[in-house]
Amino acid sequence: MAKESKGSSFIEDKFVPVAAAIGGQRHLLALRDGIVMIMPLLILGSFAMIIIQFPVQAWIDMLEGAGWGEDGHLGIILEYTFGIMSLVASFGVASSLAGSYKKKNGEAIDGIPAGILSLAVFHIITQGEGTGAEFLLVAMFFAIFTAEIYRLFIQKDWVIKLPESVPLAISRQFTALLPGLAILGVSWVLIAVPMSYTESHTISNWLNEGLFAGLRSVGLSFPFTMLGAFLEHLLWTFGLHGAAVVIFPFFEPLWVTSTFTGTTSIFTWPFYENNIWIGGSGATLPVVIYMLLFAKSKLLKEIGKVAVVPGVFNINEPVTFGLPVVLNPILMIPFILTPLVLVVINYLGTSIGLFPILDKMIPWTTPVFFSGFLAASGNIGSRIMAVVAQLISFAVAFLIYWPFIRTWDKINVKQEAGS
């Protein structure tokens, strides 16, 4: 017990403060904000994709014949939701990062001009080749580049100043002229022009084929995914939003890109979202089912009633903070262990061809089992095997949680009895 206490103390005293500092780092927050900003597009595009690619061939043929398929009227929604993700992320990251800095007088910098300039930079460095997920990492990289140059000009006061009599809405636009000239000039002279004489033609292609290709190979690997799952859930158990600190800034851009670029990688955003987050982080939906069917204590019964509807739609804060899992030495163990086991099961099952690759974006609130069926490609058999993968994952998660949640239930029964 002493060793366990020392280990827990070390994590609380050393690891958690460092993780909290990393989670509060302005560049990572900006990356997270950029990803969060594209979430409505992912959800809306996912609804359109479900309609267009609903796994009934007669339905697909009917849509195509009527001009409403992927290359028809409904495909327009996909083009302008999924297809503009990099543009939105470019604006979101730059505006968030620039807005996190302050001027000399302590006033917050207006980040919107930086976001607008970032859109221009993105078009320059890609030379209009695309705005979809394939350029997501490039968009984020140059958004940070834009925001840092912009805030430097603002903080150094290298701006055009108009008389105070000029309306603020107008003077703001002139404030962005000098930093904008520098940013666009650097992008054009040092980036777009020289790279046009290389085999890659643009810096965006050069980065995608070089630096970011290596980054993706690491980020889409089994060991790195296991590390991400471990860190995410470890942070959650100490009250930090593990997904916001680890998954959104580091992994989601890689997994979203993997989903939309036709990769053969097992690790996609639907893989993690639908096979690992069963009921939310920690795969806690089986815990909710236990509380509804088997719990003896009043606390667990009430939490089960409150948590069941959110849990079905992959929202698990009632479990995480109500049960609670946070700082609960009994439930922390399965909360961390379960996702790791699910990553292993689903990775191995997909590797040997038992389970299909999940490469279809669907709304993250889609209930389990429905989500597996809709997120998989291929025929009905493949989609059924995706549901089987989720059934196995659910059962394994339930068995892992069982002894721990049962122990916590007994403890609460005794406490409620006053013994």
N, C-alpha and C positions, 0 to 999 in steps of 0.2 A: 504494500500500500504506500509505503514511503517513496518508493521509486516512481509509482504512478503519480503521486502528489507532486514530486519534483518535476516530472515530465510535464504535467499539466501547468505547473507554475512557470516552467521555462517557456511554454507556448504562449501563455498569457502575458508574461513579462517581456519576452524578447520577440517572438514571432508576430503576434497580433499587432503590436504598435508599428512594426515595420510594414506589415501588410496594409494597415490602415493608412500609413504614409504613402505607400505605393498607390493605393486606391484613390487618394486625394491628390495625386500628382496631376498637374494641369494638362499635360499632353495626353495622358491616358484618359482623363475625364473628357477631353475634347474628342478623342476617338470613340469613346462610349456614346457621347452625345450625337455624333455623326451616325452611328449605327442605330441608335434609338430613333433618330429622325427618319430613317428609311423604313421603320417597322410598319407604319400605316400602308406604305406602298406594297410591302411584302404580303400583308394580310389581304388587302384589296385585290392584288394580283393573284393571290392564292385562290380566292373565291372564283375568279374568272377561269383559272386553270382547272379547278375542279369541274366546272361546268363544261369546259371545252374537252377535257380529257377523261370525263367520267367513263369508267371501264365497262362500257356496253357498246359493242361495235356498231350496233344499229343506230344508237344515239349519235356516235361520232360521225357516222356516214351521213346521217340526216343533217347535222350541223354543217358539214362540209358541202353537201349538195345544195344547201340553202344559202351558202355564202357566209355562214356565221361561225366557221371553225377558226383554227389558229391563224390561218392566212386570210381570214375574213373580218367581219365586223367585231366579233368578240376579241379577236387577236389584237385589235387596237388597244384594248385595255391592258393586255400583257405588255405591249410595246411601250406604253407610257406609264407603266408602274414598275415592272421589273427592268424595263429598258432605260430608265433614267436614274437608277439607284446611285451610280457613281456621281452624277451631277448633284444630287441631293446631299450625299455624304460630303462632297467637296465643299459645299456651302456650309453645312452643319459643323464640320470639324473646324474650319477656318474661323467662322463667326464665334464659335464657343471658345476657341483658344485665344483669339484676340481680345474677346470680352472678359477673359479671366485676368487680364493685366490692368494696371492702373496708370494714369498719367502722373506727372510730377506733383500735381496739386491733390492727388489722392482720388480724383474722380475716375470712375470706371471707363475704360475705352469702349467706344461703340464698336461692336464686332461685326455689324451688318455690312459696312463697306468692305471689310476683309473677306467676308463670305462672297460678295459679288465679284471682287477681284479674283478670288480663287476659281470661280466659274470660268472667267476669261483665261486664266492660266491653264486650267484643265483643257480647254479647247485648243490652246496653242500647243501644248506638249503632246496632245493626242492627234492634233491636226484633223479633228473631226472624224476620227476612225470609229468612235463608239462611246456610248455613255452607260453601258450596262455593267453587270457584275464583273466582267472580265477585267475591268479597269478600276475596280474598287480600291485595291491597295495603292495603285498609282494616284488616284484621286486623294486619298488620305495623306499620302506622302507629300504631295505638292500643296495640299491645304495647310499643312504645318509650315512648310516653306513660306507660303504667302503670309500667313498670320504672323510669323516671327519677323519678317521684314516690315510688315505694316506696323506692328506695335513698336518696333525700333524707331521708325520715323516719328510716330506719335509721341513716344516718350522723350525723344531728343528734340521735339518741337520743330522738326524739319517739315513744316507744312505752310501752305498759303493761308494767311490770316486776312479776313475781311473786317471792315468796320463793325462795331457792335450794333449799328443801326440796321445791318443786313439781317433778315430773318434767319433764325437758327437752322431751319430746314434747308436753306440755300447754302449757308456757310459751311454746313457739314459736308456738302458734296465737294466743295473746294478743298476741304481738309484732306480728302482722299486722293487729290490729283498728283501730288509729288510722290507719295509712297506708291501710288498706282503706276506712275511712269517708271519708277525704279523696278517694280515687280514685273511688269509686263516687258520692260526692256531686257531684264536679265533672262526672263523666260525665252524671249525671242532670239537674242543674240547668242547667249551661252548654251542654250538648250535646243531649240527647234532648228536653227540654221545648221550648226555643225552636225547634228544627228541626221539631217536629211541626206548626208553624203555617206552614211554607213549602211550596212546591209539591213539593219533593223528599221531604217528610215526615220523613226521617231524615238525620242527618249522613253516614251511610254512602252513601246515594244521592246526596247533594249532592257528596260527594267523588268518587264514581265518575263522575258526570256532568260534573264540572268539572275540578278539579285533576288527578285521575288519568286522566281521558280525554285531557287534553293530554299527560300523561306517557306514556301508552300510544302515542299517535300518533307521538311522537318515538322511543320505544323500539322500535316496530315498523317503523321506516323503514329503507330500504336503507343510507343513509350510517351510521346509528348501529350497525346490525348489522355492517357492515364494520369500523367502529372497534372494536367489541367483539371480533370475530374476530382482528383484528390485535393488540390488546393482550393478549388471552389467550395467543396463541401466542408473542408476543415474551417474555412473562414466563416461559413454560415453558422457552424456550431458555436462560434464566439460572437455571434450577433452582427457580423459584417456581411454585406450583400455579396456573396462569393461570385455570383454570375456577373455582377457589375464590375467587380475588381479584376476578375480573371478571364471569364468567357467572352464578354462583349467586346473589350478592346483587343484581346489577343487572338481568340479562336474564331469568333463569329465571322469576321471578314474573310478568313481562310476557308471556313466551311461554306459560307454563302457563295464565294467564288467557285469552290469545288462543285457545288450543286448546279450552278448555271453554265458551267463551261464543258459539260459533257464528260467530266473526268471519270475514270474507273476507280477512283479512290473510294474506299468504304466509308471514310469519315466525311459526311456531309452535314449540313445543318439539320435536315430532317432526321438523320440517324440519331443525333444527340438529343434533339428536341422531342422525338417521339418514342425512342427506345430507352433512353436513360432518364429523362424527366417524366416519369410516369406519375402524374399527379403533381408535378413540380419538382424542384430540386430535391434530391434525396430519394426520389421514387417513393413518395409517402402515401400514395393512394391505397396500397395494401394496409397501411396502418389505420387509415380511416375505416376500411372495411372491417378490420379487427374490432375497432371501437364500437362500430354499429352492431356487430353480431355477437361478440364474445365479452365485451368489457363488463366488469362487475362494479367498478367504482363510479361514483356520480360524475367526477371530473371527466373521465374518459368518455362516458356516455354522452355528456353534454357537448364535449369537443367534437365527438363523432357526428352528432346531429348538425352542428354548425359548419363543420368542415366538408361534409359530403358533397354538397353542390359545388362549392369552389374547387374541391379536389377533382371532381369529374372533368372540370374545365381547366385543370392543370394550374390551379392557384392554391398554394399550400401554406400561406402565412398563418392561418388558424392553427395548423399543426406545429409549424416551426416555433411560433411564439406563444401559442396557447397551451400546448401539451405540457411543457415546452420541450423542444429539442435543444434550443440554445442553452449552453452551459449546463446541460443535463448529462452527467457522466455515463448514465445508463444508455440513453438514446443516441448520444453522440457517435458511439461505435457503429451501430448499424446504419446510421445516416451517412457516414463516410464510406463504410465498407460496401453497402449495397450498390451504389453507382459504379464502383470499380469492378465488381463482379459482373454487372450487366454489360459494361463495356467489353469485358473479356468474352462473355457468352455470345454477344451479338457480333463481335469482330470475328471470332472463330467460326461461327455459323455462316457468316457472309463469305468468309475466306474460302470455305470448302464448297460454296455454292448452295448450301442448304437454304439460306435466307437471301432474298433479293437486296440489291442496293437501293436505298431510299433516296430518290433524286427528284421528287416532286414537292414543291413548296405548298404547304397547306397552312391554314390559320393555326397559331400555336394553341388556341383554346379548343381545338378538335379533340373530343374524348378518345381515350385509348381504345384500341381495336379498330375503330373507324379510321383513326389517323394512320395506322399501319396499312390498311387497305388502300387508302387514298394516296399515300406518299410513295408507294412502290410503282415501278413501271412494269410493263409486260402484260402477260395474259392473266386470267383469273387465278390460275394456279400459283403464279408468282405472288400475287397480291394476298392470296390466302396464306401463303407461307410467311408473309410479312406479319399477318395477324397472329400466326402461330408463334413467331418470334416474340411478339408482345405478350402472348399468353404465357410462354415459358418465362419471360422476364418478370411478369407479374407474380407468377407462382414462386419463383426463386426469391424475389424481394419479400414476399409474404413469409417464407420460411426463415429468411435471415432475420427479419424483424420480430418474429413470433416470440422467442424466449425473452427478448429485451422488453418488448411492450407488455408482455405478460407479467414480467417482474415489476415493471413500473405500475401496472394496474394493481397488483397485490399490495404494493407499498401505499398506494393511494387509498385502497380499501381500509387498511389498518389506520391510516391517518384520519380518515373520515369517521372511523369507529371510535377514535380517541384513545387508541392503544399504542 
